[in-house]
C-alpha cells in the first residue's frame, strides 16, 4: 500500500485519497484499499508506473495475496489488496494465572 500511496502523491494529481482496512472474514483475511480522485492510469501513454505496478504485484505475491487495480484516464484509481494475516490460524496461548492477577 506504500507504493500505491506513493503513486497518489507522485503521479495522480489527486485532491483526495482514501485508505480503507477491513477484516474480510473470521479466517483472518484482510482487505486494504487505496482510492484516489486523480487522473487515473493511461496504460498506453503512462510509462512511469510499470515499475511501481511490478513492485506492488511482487509484494502481493510474497503475502500470497491478490491485488486488483482499477483505473481509467481522468477517473481516479483504486488499488485493492487482499491477503491472509500471517497470525491467522495460530491458536492464542493462555496467560499464566500469575500474570493475569497482576495490576
MDTraj code that builds the backbone (N, CA, C; nanometers):
import mdtraj as md
import numpy as np

residues = "UNK UNK UNK UNK UNK UNK UNK UNK UNK UNK UNK UNK UNK UNK UNK UNK UNK UNK UNK UNK UNK UNK UNK UNK UNK UNK UNK UNK UNK UNK UNK UNK UNK UNK UNK UNK UNK UNK UNK UNK UNK UNK UNK UNK UNK UNK UNK UNK UNK UNK UNK UNK UNK UNK UNK UNK UNK UNK UNK UNK UNK UNK UNK UNK UNK UNK UNK UNK UNK UNK UNK UNK UNK UNK UNK UNK UNK UNK UNK UNK UNK UNK UNK UNK UNK UNK UNK UNK UNK UNK UNK UNK UNK UNK UNK UNK UNK UNK UNK UNK UNK UNK UNK".split()
xyz = np.array([
    [0.0828, -0.1181, 0.0000],
    [0.0000, 0.0000, 0.0000],
    [0.0876, 0.1249, 0.0000],
    [0.2090, 0.1089, 0.0521],
    [0.3021, 0.2210, 0.0491],
    [0.3264, 0.2657, -0.0954],
    [0.3441, 0.1719, -0.1852],
    [0.3674, 0.2064, -0.3256],
    [0.2435, 0.2725, -0.3861],
    [0.1257, 0.2257, -0.3522],
    [0.0027, 0.2867, -0.4031],
    [-0.0091, 0.4313, -0.3551],
    [0.0203, 0.4560, -0.2273],
    [0.0147, 0.5930, -0.1751],
    [0.1232, 0.6805, -0.2369],
    [0.2390, 0.6233, -0.2600],
    [0.3453, 0.6975, -0.3266],
    [0.3019, 0.7392, -0.4668],
    [0.2335, 0.6502, -0.5372],
    [0.1827, 0.6832, -0.6709],
    [0.0792, 0.7950, -0.6666],
    [-0.0031, 0.7963, -0.5625],
    [-0.1020, 0.9039, -0.5480],
    [-0.0289, 1.0375, -0.5373],
    [0.0730, 1.0421, -0.4522],
    [0.1462, 1.1668, -0.4294],
    [0.2245, 1.2096, -0.5535],
    [0.2923, 1.1154, -0.6169],
    [0.3823, 1.1498, -0.7276],
    [0.3140, 1.1666, -0.8632],
    [0.2097, 1.0893, -0.8897],
    [0.1598, 1.0819, -1.0266],
    [0.0128, 1.1180, -1.0462],
    [-0.0693, 1.1036, -0.9447],
    [-0.2139, 1.1073, -0.9663],
    [-0.2725, 1.2474, -0.9831],
    [-0.2046, 1.3496, -0.9308],
    [-0.2648, 1.4841, -0.9273],
    [-0.4018, 1.4791, -0.8606],
    [-0.4088, 1.4041, -0.7516],
    [-0.5352, 1.3846, -0.6799],
    [-0.5557, 1.4932, -0.5756],
    [-0.6812, 1.5245, -0.5505],
    [-0.7160, 1.6154, -0.4413],
    [-0.7414, 1.5367, -0.3138],
    [-0.7905, 1.4134, -0.3280],
    [-0.8249, 1.3310, -0.2122],
    [-0.7799, 1.1877, -0.2357],
    [-0.7485, 1.1214, -0.1255],
    [-0.7190, 0.9786, -0.1280],
    [-0.7819, 0.9169, -0.0036],
    [-0.8308, 0.7952, -0.0189],
    [-0.8901, 0.7221, 0.0934],
    [-0.8124, 0.5926, 0.1110],
    [-0.7901, 0.5564, 0.2365],
    [-0.7299, 0.4285, 0.2700],
    [-0.8296, 0.3548, 0.3576],
    [-0.8549, 0.2306, 0.3223],
    [-0.9523, 0.1505, 0.3969],
    [-0.8885, 0.0168, 0.4319],
    [-0.9047, -0.0266, 0.5558],
    [-0.8585, -0.1559, 0.6019],
    [-0.9788, -0.2282, 0.6589],
    [-1.0003, -0.3507, 0.6131],
    [-1.1171, -0.4259, 0.6598],
    [-1.0811, -0.5721, 0.6822],
    [-1.1400, -0.6299, 0.7835],
    [-1.1324, -0.7731, 0.8058],
    [-1.2410, -0.8354, 0.7194],
    [-1.2020, -0.9156, 0.6219],
    [-1.2989, -0.9711, 0.5269],
    [-1.3822, -1.0818, 0.5880],
    [-1.3226, -1.1617, 0.6762],
    [-1.3935, -1.2741, 0.7362],
    [-1.3235, -1.3146, 0.8652],
    [-1.3777, -1.4107, 0.9332],
    [-1.3217, -1.4539, 1.0616],
    [-1.1991, -1.5433, 1.0458],
    [-1.1619, -1.5761, 0.9225],
    [-1.0432, -1.6567, 0.8980],
    [-0.9160, -1.5733, 0.8951],
    [-0.9268, -1.4429, 0.9150],
    [-0.8095, -1.3568, 0.9172],
    [-0.7742, -1.2961, 0.7835],
    [-0.8644, -1.3045, 0.6858],
    [-0.8392, -1.2435, 0.5554],
    [-0.8648, -1.0937, 0.5633],
    [-0.7642, -1.0166, 0.5236],
    [-0.7708, -0.8711, 0.5296],
    [-0.7843, -0.8125, 0.3900],
    [-0.8440, -0.6949, 0.3840],
    [-0.8533, -0.6202, 0.2590],
    [-0.8076, -0.4781, 0.2877],
    [-0.7125, -0.4307, 0.2080],
    [-0.6628, -0.2946, 0.2190],
    [-0.6884, -0.2291, 0.0837],
    [-0.7385, -0.1062, 0.0884],
    [-0.7723, -0.0377, -0.0356],
    [-0.7232, 0.1068, -0.0305],
    [-0.6637, 0.1520, -0.1405],
    [-0.6256, 0.2919, -0.1580],
    [-0.6988, 0.3416, -0.2810],
    [-0.7732, 0.4488, -0.2652],
    [-0.8511, 0.5043, -0.3759],
    [-0.8255, 0.6542, -0.3847],
    [-0.8070, 0.7048, -0.5067],
    [-0.7859, 0.8483, -0.5233],
    [-0.8773, 0.9030, -0.6317],
    [-0.8877, 1.0350, -0.6347],
    [-0.9715, 1.1018, -0.7343],
    [-0.8854, 1.1728, -0.8395],
    [-0.7687, 1.1171, -0.8650],
    [-0.6742, 1.1790, -0.9575],
    [-0.7018, 1.1469, -1.1031],
    [-0.5974, 1.1629, -1.1832],
    [-0.6088, 1.1495, -1.3275],
    [-0.6200, 1.0088, -1.3799],
    [-0.6021, 0.9094, -1.2949],
    [-0.6105, 0.7713, -1.3402],
    [-0.4851, 0.7293, -1.4149],
    [-0.4852, 0.6054, -1.4588],
    [-0.3705, 0.5495, -1.5297],
    [-0.4094, 0.5289, -1.6750],
    [-0.3328, 0.5898, -1.7631],
    [-0.3497, 0.5646, -1.9057],
    [-0.2406, 0.4660, -1.9442],
    [-0.2745, 0.3406, -1.9557],
    [-0.1758, 0.2346, -1.9781],
    [-0.1043, 0.2479, -2.1123],
    [-0.1583, 0.3262, -2.2043],
    [-0.0956, 0.3428, -2.3353],
    [0.0109, 0.4514, -2.3359],
    [-0.0044, 0.5519, -2.2476],
    [0.0900, 0.6635, -2.2505],
    [0.1708, 0.6795, -2.1227],
    [0.1317, 0.6123, -2.0161],
    [0.1993, 0.6294, -1.8877],
    [0.3099, 0.5256, -1.8726],
    [0.4339, 0.5672, -1.8932],
    [0.5467, 0.4753, -1.8851],
    [0.6183, 0.4837, -1.7514],
    [0.5768, 0.5728, -1.6628],
    [0.6453, 0.5908, -1.5343],
    [0.6000, 0.4882, -1.4311],
    [0.4836, 0.4280, -1.4466],
    [0.4278, 0.3442, -1.3420],
    [0.4518, 0.1939, -1.3542],
    [0.4903, 0.1394, -1.4676],
    [0.5026, -0.0067, -1.4721],
    [0.5931, -0.0626, -1.3628],
    [0.7001, 0.0081, -1.3280],
    [0.7897, -0.0376, -1.2230],
    [0.7151, -0.0447, -1.0892],
    [0.6388, 0.0582, -1.0577],
    [0.5611, 0.0592, -0.9336],
    [0.4568, -0.0505, -0.9304],
    [0.3943, -0.0759, -1.0434],
    [0.2945, -0.1827, -1.0517],
    [0.3616, -0.3186, -1.0286],
    [0.4819, -0.3350, -1.0837],
    [0.5561, -0.4592, -1.0646],
    [0.5892, -0.4790, -0.9169],
    [0.6325, -0.3721, -0.8502],
    [0.6624, -0.3790, -0.7073],
    [0.5381, -0.4231, -0.6290],
    [0.4238, -0.3621, -0.6598],
    [0.3012, -0.3972, -0.5877],
    [0.2639, -0.5434, -0.6107],
    [0.2760, -0.5900, -0.7328],
    [0.2416, -0.7297, -0.7620],
    [0.3385, -0.8272, -0.6930],
    [0.4681, -0.7948, -0.6919],
    [0.5659, -0.8815, -0.6259],
    [0.5415, -0.8881, -0.4755],
    [0.5126, -0.7749, -0.4146],
    [0.4864, -0.7738, -0.2703],
    [0.3587, -0.8504, -0.2378],
    [0.2605, -0.8400, -0.3252],
    [0.1361, -0.9133, -0.3054],
    [0.1620, -1.0639, -0.3115],
    [0.2425, -1.1066, -0.4077],
    [0.2771, -1.2488, -0.4180],
    [0.3491, -1.2977, -0.2931],
    [0.4350, -1.2119, -0.2350],
    [0.5077, -1.2515, -0.1149],
    [0.4128, -1.2720, 0.0034],
    [0.2955, -1.2106, -0.0014],
    [0.1941, -1.2281, 0.1024],
    [0.0950, -1.3382, 0.0669],
    [0.1169, -1.4014, -0.0488],
    [0.0234, -1.4997, -0.1020],
    [-0.1166, -1.4372, -0.1137],
    [-0.1171, -1.3126, -0.1622],
    [-0.2421, -1.2389, -0.1716],
    [-0.2855, -1.2136, -0.3144],
    [-0.3845, -1.1279, -0.3262],
    [-0.4379, -1.0881, -0.4558],
    [-0.4427, -0.9363, -0.4605],
    [-0.4124, -0.8805, -0.5769],
    [-0.4186, -0.7355, -0.5943],
    [-0.5053, -0.7065, -0.7156],
    [-0.5801, -0.5988, -0.7046],
    [-0.6656, -0.5560, -0.8149],
    [-0.6467, -0.4055, -0.8299],
    [-0.6180, -0.3615, -0.9512],
    [-0.6012, -0.2197, -0.9795],
    [-0.7063, -0.1801, -1.0819],
    [-0.7894, -0.0840, -1.0437],
    [-0.8926, -0.0326, -1.1335],
    [-0.8634, 0.1136, -1.1586],
    [-0.8623, 0.1526, -1.2853],
    [-0.8336, 0.2912, -1.3179],
    [-0.8818, 0.3225, -1.4580],
    [-0.9127, 0.4490, -1.4771],
    [-0.9482, 0.4990, -1.6092],
    [-0.8910, 0.6398, -1.6204],
    [-0.8386, 0.6759, -1.7357],
    [-0.7862, 0.8117, -1.7509],
    [-0.8908, 0.9155, -1.7082],
    [-0.8514, 1.0009, -1.6148],
    [-0.9416, 1.1041, -1.5648],
    [-1.0409, 1.0554, -1.4618],
    [-1.0372, 0.9255, -1.4292],
    [-1.1375, 0.8691, -1.3389],
    [-1.0853, 0.8196, -1.2071],
    [-0.9620, 0.8533, -1.1713],
    [-0.9068, 0.8078, -1.0441],
    [-0.8589, 0.6640, -1.0514],
    [-0.8057, 0.6171, -0.9397],
    [-0.7505, 0.4820, -0.9328],
    [-0.7869, 0.4200, -0.7989],
    [-0.8132, 0.2893, -0.8024],
    [-0.8364, 0.2138, -0.6791],
    [-0.7466, 0.0906, -0.6820],
    [-0.6671, 0.0740, -0.5758],
    [-0.5816, -0.0430, -0.5592],
    [-0.6352, -0.1189, -0.4399],
    [-0.6690, -0.2469, -0.4609],
    [-0.7231, -0.3294, -0.3530],
    [-0.6328, -0.4521, -0.3355],
    [-0.5882, -0.4732, -0.2131],
    [-0.5029, -0.5863, -0.1789],
    [-0.5762, -0.6732, -0.0783],
    [-0.5833, -0.8025, -0.1067],
    [-0.6455, -0.8974, -0.0151],
    [-0.5418, -1.0036, 0.0206],
    [-0.5290, -1.0332, 0.1496],
    [-0.4334, -1.1331, 0.1942],
    [-0.4741, -1.1848, 0.3306],
    [-0.4184, -1.2979, 0.3666],
    [-0.4452, -1.3578, 0.4970],
    [-0.3415, -1.3059, 0.5954],
    [-0.3875, -1.2552, 0.7073],
    [-0.2971, -1.2063, 0.8113],
    [-0.2097, -1.3215, 0.8570],
    [-0.0795, -1.2964, 0.8694],
    [0.0161, -1.4036, 0.8995],
    [-0.0114, -1.4729, 1.0325],
    [-0.0736, -1.4063, 1.1276],
    [-0.1001, -1.4711, 1.2562],
    [-0.2310, -1.5491, 1.2540],
    [-0.3061, -1.5418, 1.1432],
    [-0.4323, -1.6140, 1.1351],
    [-0.4061, -1.7641, 1.1449],
    [-0.4896, -1.8308, 1.2200],
    [-0.4761, -1.9743, 1.2325],
    [-0.3811, -2.0170, 1.3430],
    [-0.3123, -1.9243, 1.4047],
    [-0.2233, -1.9581, 1.5157],
    [-0.3060, -1.9488, 1.6436],
    [-0.3164, -2.0584, 1.7165],
    [-0.4001, -2.0542, 1.8374],
    [-0.3425, -1.9584, 1.9410],
    [-0.4314, -1.8907, 2.0105],
    [-0.3882, -1.7997, 2.1160],
    [-0.3368, -1.8820, 2.2327],
    [-0.2330, -1.8343, 2.2979],
    [-0.1825, -1.9031, 2.4158],
    [-0.2504, -1.8440, 2.5376],
    [-0.2696, -1.9258, 2.6363],
    [-0.3342, -1.8754, 2.7570],
    [-0.2335, -1.7968, 2.8398],
    [-0.2839, -1.7006, 2.9143],
    [-0.1998, -1.6180, 3.0012],
    [-0.1870, -1.6903, 3.1338],
    [-0.0639, -1.7112, 3.1824],
    [-0.0473, -1.7764, 3.3130],
    [-0.1248, -1.7012, 3.4207],
    [-0.1806, -1.7735, 3.5148],
    [-0.2617, -1.7145, 3.6213],
    [-0.1841, -1.6084, 3.6977],
    [-0.0545, -1.6312, 3.7154],
    [0.0247, -1.5342, 3.7922],
    [0.0320, -1.3993, 3.7181],
    [0.0329, -1.3998, 3.5830],
    [0.0343, -1.2750, 3.5089],
    [-0.1043, -1.2119, 3.5025],
    [-0.2060, -1.2948, 3.4978],
    [-0.3424, -1.2437, 3.4909],
    [-0.3829, -1.1693, 3.6166],
    [-0.3219, -1.2036, 3.7301],
    [-0.3589, -1.1416, 3.8568],
    [-0.2848, -1.0118, 3.8823],
    [-0.1852, -0.9793, 3.8019],
    [-0.1061, -0.8581, 3.8244],
    [-0.1883, -0.7347, 3.7919],
    [-0.1653, -0.6261, 3.8644],
    [-0.2357, -0.4993, 3.8399],
    [-0.1380, -0.3941, 3.8058],
])
top = md.Topology()
chain = top.add_chain()
for i, resn in enumerate(residues, 1):
    res = top.add_residue(resn, chain, resSeq=i)
    for name in ("N", "CA", "C"):
        top.add_atom(name, md.element.get_by_symbol(name[0]), res)
traj = md.Trajectory(xyz[None], top)
